[in-house]
Amino acid sequence: EWKENDYSGYIPLSRTHRIMSVANGGQVLVSNEVYENVIENISGQISFRDLGERRLKDLIRSEHLFQMMSPDLSAEFPPLKTLDARPNNLPVQLTSFVGREKEMEEIKVYLQKTRLLTLTGSGGTGKTRLALQAGADLIDEFENGVWTAELGAISDPSLIMQEISSIFKLINDGSKEIIETVKDFLRDKKLLLILDNCEHLIEEVARIAENLLQSTSGLKIISTSREALEIGGEISFRIPPMSLPEKHINVTAEKLLKYEAVKLFVDRAKLIKQDFNLTDENAGILSELCFQLDGIPLAIELAASRVNMLTVEKILEKLSSRFSLLTGGKRTSLPRQHTLRALIDWSYDLLFEKEKLLWGRLSVFSGGWTLPSAEEICSDEKLNSNEIFDLLNHLISKSIVTILEEENTIRYYMLETIRQYSIEKMDDKNFFSRKHFEYFLKHSIKGSFSLYGKDQIKGLKVLESEKENFRAAINWAIDNEPEGALNISEGFGKIWEFSGYYEEGMSTYKRILSVNENAPAERKVILCSNLGYCSMLSGDYKNAREYLRTAMEIVKVTGDMEVTSMLYNVMGLLNYYTGNFEEATKYYEKSIKISTEIENDNGMANASINLGAICQATGDFERANSLYKTALSIYKKYENIQSTSRTLINIGTLEYNMGNYQNAISFYKEGIEIIHELQDHEAIAIANLNLGNAYLNLKDFELAENFYNECSRISREYGFRHLITHSEIRMGDIALVKGETNKAGNIYIDCIKTCDKSEELHKLGNCFRGLSKVCLNLEEYEISVKMLALSDSLFKKIGVKLTKAKLQEIDEIKNTFKNKMGQEKFNALWNEGDQMETDDAVIQVRSRLNRDQ
């Protein structure tokens, strides 16, 4: 279907499927649109039989259908399998039914097993629409049709049976109770009854449903409610939110439309604003918007209704006041469905006082909680800790709290929309926020110790699962108890390093430092060193150097040798990243010396593995191998799983540099198997980069490209800037090999633009070596010589020694140049390139590339 300037496929395909589903075998049907477009051009023996307006099973507008007639086709068929074929009172819907394929299949399976299925879920999750659509899909299985009774507007339980009898147009003469009249009517019927919105009448609905089912044999019931009816034979099916993209995933418009929440937003937005389109430019914003709305259909529809007044960016921005933004439901819907607040008010008003109290207090948690944490944090003189478990189960049964089992640990959650509502209902917010902070401070200290040794994986998983709570606790402490923020970050902060959340670590440490300027020296030095480390790994080398220098000045006063050793190691790492290998070596050797003197095995191993990387880069493979093995033996001794895996990857790189590519791949894969379990994102990205390098040298370009792309994806998602350019440079190398010369040249130039000209000399050297090959392919021999000379000078500045294979390749290129232009001219060009500024070099190459664009 053509929409303004693009094709829309989802709804037309769904409509086509509906038309196909009503036909009989061998029957050819066309819609009115098709009929009108072809009727004037039809000739020969083809004609059409008008089947009239028919209601399809999508519950929206009827469809005028025609049957194609021809002597070669059968003419007579059983009645079409449309809604009209069975009696029903299913209401016409004004909008299309989007997604929910999985839930529909599950409902059909459950109804084969039971006569009473209750669809449960929090307000706005689409229970009613799903029940109606299931009834439409299943109507052929019920000889006497599908009927729905809307109970949401009924406040008096005694009126329930009157509503049910009215849908069958039954007349009660007063000689017996209404329920007996209904039972007599249903006794010999094969029929599906939908009881919609039962939660406020739950006890009476349960009694009636049980009575009707016991008195009939062909009746089945679907009920919708916040909680189950809890009668014999019932299956309760909790309706989840619509499928969502992951919060941090980088998406394109095409990928995003695979998710139900996004499909729904786009479909409803187009009804309001026909020129609304999902594009690669707004995909990230829309992804975050649907995530913030928890995939709740009502919330998504209300947000989509605002596209005629606000951009998607503005809607996301205004979600901080979501209950005022998300208003304006259909005028014909129940009053509580006009706004998101009214819908949740409805659930809140049905709770007992202690349930309301606990619901409000649970809002202090972010990202879920465990039973022990709820019992400790939410209890006081009004709410005993022994009551929490039962009250929590009540909130689960009423679809306010959800439950998830993760590796033998039960965690509880509230949708963010429901949590935002409960924040407003929380009593003594600061008191319980303090209890929340104190609880997670205690566990941050425990957690920090479990990040080393045999419990490392378990410790990381605990901290990872609680990271949102730790963030909330730190944010509260920064505003209310600065020293407490310093305390909790020393434990929880390790997750930023272990899992690669460097940008987050850097920004949080900065905030903590700003409120702890007068902290004791022994505390401040750790804060500054952690801040310097995260700044370095997020690519902010200038500030990293300043923070580490500050830490070095402080440690001179405190005299703490373990911290001094650690700082020397980090300073070495900073110099390694910025290409100053000589300085890096000095710092690593100082760190090893001090760690050995104070018998700090872990510190010695950390410095050894880093010094090994320097030796490897400068061609001292024997020493690198010795240092790696020393580090590996220490890590294995103390069961430091993460460092063991990273060392295996380093050994793989050593094998790679020695030309043993298959050995390298074996070490990489052994290391990556461990780090996947640890969720060490940076190490996973590095391993993918290294695997790409190995397969590139084995000339398996497709596999190499896959690994580079994965490295780039992870690095962009978690902000590992130093790895993004590494993988991009390698993609340039592949483009060169594949003969895509101009593409390679543009990749290298883009990488040069993102590199720090004073710091990242190693990357610049690789880029200019690549540009030399680009110019060689373009037969620009003079520029090629200068690029190769510039690359060589950059590598010499940092002491990098290229592998034998690369040196041999460069020598062959040099000899080619000398043969073409003579030794004297070659030397002159080489000297010019050796002294050239990087910006001038880029201008020369870009000028040549532009001629071919």
Buried (B, 14 or more C-beta within 10 A) or exposed (E): EEEEEEEBEBBEEEBEEBBEBBBBEEBBBBBEEBBEEBEEEEEEEBEBEEBEEBBBBBBBBBBBBBBBBEEEEEEEEEEBBBBBBBBBEBEEBEBBBBBBEEBBEBBEEBBEEBBBBBBBBBBBBBBBBBBBBBBBBBBBBBEBBBBBBBBBEBEEBEBBBBBBBEBBEBEBEEEEEBBBBBBEBBEEBBBBBBBBBBBBBBEBBBBBBBBBBEBBEBBBBBBBBBBBBEBEEBBBBBBEBBBBBEEEBBBEBEBBBEBBBBBBBBBBBBBEBEEBBBEEEBBBBBBBBBBBBBBBBBBBBBBBBBBEEBEBEBBBBBBEEBBEBBBEBEEEEBEBBBBBBBBBBBBBEBBEEBBBBBBBBBBBBBBBBBBEBBBBBBBBEEBEBEBBEEBBEBBBBBBBBBEEEEEEEEBBBBBBBBBBBBEEBBEEBEEBBBBBBBBBBEBBBEBBEBBBEEBBBEBBBBBEBBBEBBBBBBBBBBEEBBBBBBBBBBBBBBBBBBBBBBBBBBEBBBBBBEBBEEBEEBBBBBBBBBBBBBBBBBBBBEBBBBBBBBBBEBBEEBEBBBBBBBBBBBBBBBBBBBBBBEBBBBBBBBBBEBBBEEEBBBBBBBBBBBBBBBBBBBBBBEBBBBBBBBBBEBBEEBEBBBBBBBBBBBBBBBBBBBEBBEBBBBBBBBBBEBBEEBBBBBBBBBBBBBBBBBBBBBEBBEBBBBBBBBBBBBBBBBBBBBBBBBBBBBBBBBBBBEEBBBBBBBBBBBBBEEBBEEBBBBBBBBBBBBBBBBBBBBEBBBBBBBBBBBBBBBBEBBBBBBBEEEEEBBEEBBEEBBEEBEEEBBBBBBEBBBEBEBEEBBEBBBEBBEEEE
